[in-house]
Amino acid sequence: MKKNILLTIEYDGSVFHGWQRQPDKPTVQGCLEEVLTSLLGETIALNGTSRTDAGVHACGQRASFITQNSIPAERIALAANNMLKGRERGAFAMSPVRIISSEEKPADFHARFDAKGKRYVYRIRNAAGDDVFSRNYVYHVDAPLDTDAMKRAAALLKGTHDFKSFEASGGTPRETTVRTIYDISVKCERSGGGHRVSDEAAAEAFAGDVEISVSGDGFLYNMVRIMTGTLVDVGLGRIRPEEIEDILAAEDRRRAGHTAPPFGLYLMEVYF
């Protein structure tokens, strides 16, 4: 009897060439399909909710597949994780991908087409000095960011808009570039206690972490990274917060800010 299984997955994107299966390149989808095919004794094809790019991480990716294997749905995660760990070298090695949970869903469920929205988090390290240990997990910005200005700009992105100015070329053509942003926030934690830092002391004291959280009904190609890059440009004084309205109205990618690098981006949740 066929079963429709939904997986919740986390992974370190720095070691993969993105989610989507590619010939001769390590991808999250390819890795999981190989393990699940071996575990279940049948060819498994995953339907992922988000095709994250190379370097992008996930704490709550979702993917579904059909199987006729009799293994209980909830035990697939444990068995697959043991196989994933067994592929790594070294007694203490851990896999860069882990299935958080596996559950059975109705026959007509599809992880991609039934998704109603997603939440992403983008993490920025705002500091004068490099941090070699976080280089694959945050965007390092080495000049002080005006997070108050970033918050004002972010508020203008909330709601339903045409986000064509925030879409990179090269993605799958969309019927519409209108999307709804349910919520967007800019949170800052400073080592100096959150006080404004003078220019003279900036090199010493502005170290901190900035986290941008955004949820919406869907996202265009590189949309979150372009939104983040635009907000960073606002924080650096290159774009005024109120210009966001003009950027949206222009429907022109050239009007928005730079595309933030992939390694600070995390897919946190998928809503059904």
FITI-522191 format. One record per residue (C-alpha): x, y, z; chain. Coordinates in nm, 4 decimals. Example, Ala and Ser with C-alpha at 12.3 -4.5 7.8 and 13.67 -1.06 7.14 Angstrom:
// residues 2
R       px       py       pz kette
R   1.2300  -0.4500   0.7800     A
R   1.3670  -0.1060   0.7140     A
//
This chain:
// residues 272
R       px       py       pz kette
R   0.0000   0.0000   0.0000     A
R   0.1376   0.3404  -0.0961     A
R   0.2127   0.5964   0.1726     A
R   0.2682   0.9692   0.1300     A
R   0.5472   1.0806   0.3645     A
R   0.6291   1.4370   0.4694     A
R   0.9809   1.5106   0.5947     A
R   1.1001   1.8084   0.7957     A
R   1.4698   1.8621   0.7270     A
R   1.7598   2.0730   0.8489     A
R   2.0930   2.1138   0.6730     A
R   2.4185   2.3031   0.6554     A
R   2.4052   2.4483   0.3050     A
R   2.7748   2.5411   0.2949     A
R   2.8696   2.1883   0.1823     A
R   2.5983   2.1509  -0.0835     A
R   2.5362   2.2965  -0.4293     A
R   2.1827   2.3855  -0.3229     A
R   1.8726   2.1746  -0.2729     A
R   1.7922   2.0629  -0.6250     A
R   1.9411   1.7434  -0.7631     A
R   2.2351   1.8018  -1.0013     A
R   2.4553   1.5507  -1.1851     A
R   2.8017   1.5042  -1.0311     A
R   2.7455   1.7677  -0.7604     A
R   2.6490   1.7179  -0.3944     A
R   2.2979   1.8516  -0.3278     A
R   2.0578   1.8046  -0.0393     A
R   1.7914   1.6450  -0.2558     A
R   2.0430   1.4123  -0.4195     A
R   2.1901   1.3074  -0.0837     A
R   1.8516   1.2332   0.0727     A
R   1.7142   1.0533  -0.2317     A
R   2.0187   0.8278  -0.2403     A
R   1.9832   0.7364   0.1276     A
R   1.6051   0.6892   0.1142     A
R   1.6289   0.4787  -0.2023     A
R   1.8785   0.2508  -0.0286     A
R   1.6767   0.2391   0.2939     A
R   1.3363   0.1702   0.1371     A
R   1.4508  -0.0488  -0.1511     A
R   1.2742   0.1572  -0.4176     A
R   1.3514   0.4683  -0.6214     A
R   1.2553   0.7740  -0.4179     A
R   1.1886   1.1154  -0.5717     A
R   1.1498   1.4054  -0.3280     A
R   0.9163   1.7003  -0.3810     A
R   1.0866   1.9834  -0.1921     A
R   0.9036   2.2977  -0.0857     A
R   1.1947   2.5362  -0.1456     A
R   1.4781   2.5043  -0.3951     A
R   1.7376   2.6745  -0.1781     A
R   2.0540   2.7962  -0.3513     A
R   2.4098   2.6805  -0.2881     A
R   2.5219   2.7993   0.0543     A
R   2.1701   2.8578   0.1918     A
R   2.0851   2.6716   0.5125     A
R   1.7588   2.5271   0.6422     A
R   1.6118   2.4601   0.9841     A
R   1.2686   2.3642   0.8548     A
R   1.2770   2.2544   0.4917     A
R   0.9871   2.0273   0.3925     A
R   0.9747   1.7513   0.1304     A
R   0.7274   1.4745   0.0484     A
R   0.7535   1.1436  -0.1357     A
R   0.5587   0.8261  -0.2082     A
R   0.6709   0.4858  -0.0809     A
R   0.5295   0.1338  -0.0666     A
R   0.7689   0.0231   0.2068     A
R   0.6107  -0.1066   0.5275     A
R   0.8440   0.0811   0.7643     A
R   0.6264   0.2984   0.9934     A
R   0.6312   0.6590   0.8754     A
R   0.7634   0.7967   1.2028     A
R   1.0625   0.5591   1.2008     A
R   1.1880   0.6609   0.8589     A
R   1.3619   0.9678   1.0035     A
R   1.5597   0.7654   1.2607     A
R   1.6643   0.4986   1.0114     A
R   1.7633   0.7510   0.7456     A
R   1.9605   0.9616   0.9955     A
R   2.1592   0.6559   1.1027     A
R   2.2465   0.5906   0.7389     A
R   2.3400   0.9557   0.6838     A
R   2.5707   0.9505   0.9845     A
R   2.7234   0.6222   0.8652     A
R   2.8292   0.7889   0.5406     A
R   3.0601   1.0280   0.7258     A
R   3.4185   0.9501   0.8174     A
R   3.5424   0.9584   1.1746     A
R   3.4048   0.8277   1.5011     A
R   3.2523   1.1628   1.5973     A
R   3.1480   1.2795   1.2514     A
R   2.7996   1.4196   1.1976     A
R   2.6055   1.4506   0.8762     A
R   2.5457   1.8041   0.7390     A
R   2.1830   1.7057   0.6795     A
R   1.9318   1.5604   0.9259     A
R   1.5671   1.4617   0.9008     A
R   1.3936   1.6175   1.1995     A
R   1.0699   1.4239   1.1546     A
R   0.8787   1.1986   0.9158     A
R   0.5003   1.1662   0.9119     A
R   0.2296   1.0230   0.6918     A
R   0.0027   1.2621   0.5040     A
R  -0.3098   1.2154   0.2875     A
R  -0.2549   1.0688  -0.0583     A
R  -0.3151   1.3987  -0.2369     A
R  -0.0729   1.6038  -0.0228     A
R   0.2219   1.7690  -0.1993     A
R   0.4909   1.9523  -0.0005     A
R   0.5477   2.2167  -0.2664     A
R   0.1995   2.2830  -0.4010     A
R   0.0230   2.2706  -0.0621     A
R   0.2613   2.5188   0.1038     A
R   0.0855   2.8425   0.2045     A
R   0.3902   3.0385   0.3081     A
R   0.7462   3.0373   0.4391     A
R   0.9581   3.2142   0.6956     A
R   1.3231   3.2974   0.6381     A
R   1.5846   3.4433   0.8691     A
R   1.8921   3.6285   0.7459     A
R   2.1829   3.6660   0.9894     A
R   2.4379   3.9471   0.9717     A
R   2.7560   3.9834   1.1724     A
R   2.8162   4.3579   1.2071     A
R   3.1740   4.3863   1.3240     A
R   3.5042   4.5488   1.2322     A
R   3.7028   4.2237   1.2480     A
R   3.6642   3.9022   1.0524     A
R   3.5437   3.5846   1.2225     A
R   3.6784   3.2822   1.0375     A
R   3.4511   3.0413   1.2241     A
R   3.1271   3.2113   1.1163     A
R   3.2217   3.2863   0.7558     A
R   2.9825   3.0233   0.6127     A
R   2.6888   3.1117   0.8377     A
R   2.6553   3.4927   0.8506     A
R   2.7015   3.7925   0.6230     A
R   2.9922   3.9946   0.7589     A
R   2.9343   4.3705   0.7275     A
R   3.2369   4.5628   0.8524     A
R   3.0835   4.9110   0.8895     A
R   2.8265   5.0222   1.1493     A
R   2.4654   4.9654   1.0432     A
R   2.1873   5.2096   1.1300     A
R   1.9329   4.9496   1.2349     A
R   1.6676   5.2127   1.3138     A
R   1.6738   5.3167   0.9474     A
R   1.6640   4.9498   0.8434     A
R   1.3527   4.8975   1.0566     A
R   1.1767   5.1945   0.8965     A
R   1.2618   5.0635   0.5501     A
R   1.1533   4.7089   0.6357     A
R   0.8102   4.8325   0.7471     A
R   0.7498   4.9622   0.3932     A
R   0.8066   4.6125   0.2512     A
R   0.5285   4.4629   0.4581     A
R   0.1993   4.3929   0.2842     A
R   0.1019   4.3044  -0.0719     A
R   0.3229   4.4568  -0.3426     A
R   0.4683   4.3855  -0.6839     A
R   0.8214   4.2735  -0.5899     A
R   0.9620   4.2706  -0.9437     A
R   1.2402   4.5082  -0.8280     A
R   1.3451   4.2372  -0.5818     A
R   1.3626   3.9491  -0.8304     A
R   1.6924   3.8309  -0.9794     A
R   1.7120   3.7179  -1.3392     A
R   1.7587   3.3492  -1.4155     A
R   1.4790   3.2046  -1.2076     A
R   1.1719   3.0161  -1.3215     A
R   0.9331   3.2609  -1.4973     A
R   0.6353   3.3497  -1.2761     A
R   0.2783   3.4309  -1.3734     A
R   0.2910   3.7269  -1.1353     A
R   0.5535   3.9019  -0.9247     A
R   0.2968   4.0173  -0.6682     A
R   0.3630   3.8711  -0.3249     A
R   0.2403   3.9336   0.0302     A
R   0.4853   3.9832   0.3153     A
R   0.3023   3.8926   0.6359     A
R   0.5720   4.0113   0.8710     A
R   0.9271   4.1449   0.8574     A
R   1.1487   4.2475   1.1477     A
R   1.5019   4.3704   1.2056     A
R   1.6495   4.2744   1.5415     A
R   1.9865   4.3860   1.6709     A
R   2.2066   4.2670   1.9559     A
R   2.5076   4.4866   2.0244     A
R   2.8065   4.4016   2.2396     A
R   2.8029   4.7619   2.3595     A
R   2.4601   4.7313   2.5190     A
R   2.2601   4.8685   2.2299     A
R   2.3778   5.2322   2.2613     A
R   2.4578   5.4454   1.9576     A
R   2.8308   5.4326   1.8858     A
R   3.0358   5.7393   1.7938     A
R   3.2360   5.7366   1.4703     A
R   3.5617   5.7429   1.6668     A
R   3.4674   5.4356   1.8667     A
R   3.2995   5.2458   1.5853     A
R   3.5963   5.0268   1.4976     A
R   3.6138   4.9114   1.8577     A
R   3.2544   4.8908   1.9724     A
R   2.9997   4.8314   1.6965     A
R   3.0352   4.4537   1.6937     A
R   2.6995   4.2833   1.7083     A
R   2.4479   4.0628   1.5341     A
R   2.1570   4.1737   1.3169     A
R   1.8770   3.9307   1.2320     A
R   1.6184   3.9935   0.9629     A
R   1.3107   3.7708   0.9821     A
R   1.0592   3.7696   0.6968     A
R   0.7488   3.5596   0.6355     A
R   0.5254   3.5646   0.3299     A
R   0.2995   3.3688   0.0985     A
R   0.5830   3.3111  -0.1473     A
R   0.9134   3.4506  -0.2651     A
R   1.0654   3.5297  -0.6030     A
R   1.4126   3.4155  -0.7100     A
R   1.6664   3.5651  -0.4654     A
R   1.3940   3.7925  -0.3258     A
R   1.4931   3.7607   0.0401     A
R   1.8612   3.8135  -0.0402     A
R   1.7840   4.1260  -0.2461     A
R   1.5558   4.2584   0.0274     A
R   1.8357   4.1990   0.2773     A
R   2.0975   4.3642   0.0570     A
R   1.8681   4.6640   0.0122     A
R   1.8152   4.6922   0.3884     A
R   2.1916   4.6689   0.4439     A
R   2.2384   4.9522   0.1929     A
R   1.9840   5.1498   0.3933     A
R   2.1776   5.0742   0.7116     A
R   2.4981   5.1956   0.5465     A
R   2.3344   5.5202   0.4326     A
R   2.3427   5.4382   0.0608     A
R   1.9624   5.4275   0.0319     A
R   1.7143   5.6364   0.2311     A
R   1.4387   5.4357   0.4068     A
R   1.1596   5.6216   0.2273     A
R   1.3081   5.5239  -0.1116     A
R   1.1669   5.1730  -0.0636     A
R   0.8300   5.2915  -0.1949     A
R   0.9927   5.4248  -0.5138     A
R   1.1940   5.1050  -0.5573     A
R   0.8776   4.8949  -0.5369     A
R   0.6938   5.1212  -0.7795     A
R   0.9793   5.1117  -1.0318     A
R   0.9474   4.7327  -1.0896     A
R   1.3142   4.7423  -1.1920     A
R   1.5825   4.5240  -1.0304     A
R   1.8428   4.7945  -1.0912     A
R   1.6687   5.0256  -0.8459     A
R   1.7036   4.7918  -0.5454     A
R   2.0181   4.7276  -0.3470     A
R   2.2770   4.4531  -0.3789     A
R   2.2068   4.0817  -0.3439     A
R   2.3248   3.9623  -0.0030     A
R   2.5376   3.6446  -0.0115     A
R   2.3656   3.3080   0.0349     A
R   2.5414   3.1874   0.3484     A
R   2.3526   3.4158   0.5908     A
R   2.0131   3.2866   0.4791     A
R   1.8126   3.0213   0.6662     A
R   1.4787   2.8663   0.5687     A
R   1.3131   2.8432   0.9093     A
R   0.9537   2.7298   0.8551     A
R   0.7097   2.6213   0.5876     A
R   0.3387   2.6796   0.6485     A
R   0.0639   2.4508   0.5190     A
//
